[in-house]
Amino acid sequence: SWRRAREVRNEEDALARWLGEAEARLRAGSPEGELEEELDALLPHLAGEARVARVGADVDRALAPFRSRMTEEVFTATRGRALRDGLRRPLGLPPRNV
């Protein structure tokens, strides 16, 4: 959960601050899907350039055997989900569920 991810981080951490704000917004009625979209947009910044490059390369290697069987649209969507989940995991964030 976002709460667990926030609790293990330093309060000065940008992700911890965002998670705290997001929890308050959820309680105030903000749609979870909207907050998930916002978090996804922040992930590359929060994860850092090196991690994004590393996870992207890992995802490309994992998808390479299946690439020829996918349309461009399916590949782009699959790669995007895998990259997002690969960036969430080391940050202690759960996979996206909305």
C-alpha positions, 0 to 999 in steps of 0.5 A: 500500500502507499501508506507502507511505502511512505512509512519506510521512507524519510519524511523529507523524501520527495516520494514520501511527501507526495504519498502523504499528500496523495493519501490526504487527497484520497480521503478528500475524495480524489479518484484513485485512478487519477492519483495513480496517473499522477504517480506514473508521471512522476516515477521517472523523476523519482526513480532517477535517470540511471534506474530508468535506463537500467529498468528500460534495458531489462524490460527490452531484454525480457520482451525481445523474444516476444517482440515479433509477435506483437503489434506496435500498439501492444508492444508499446502498452506492454513495455509501458506497463513493465517499465512502470512496474519495474520502477515502482518495485524498488521504490517500495510501491505496489503494482498499479491496480487501477 
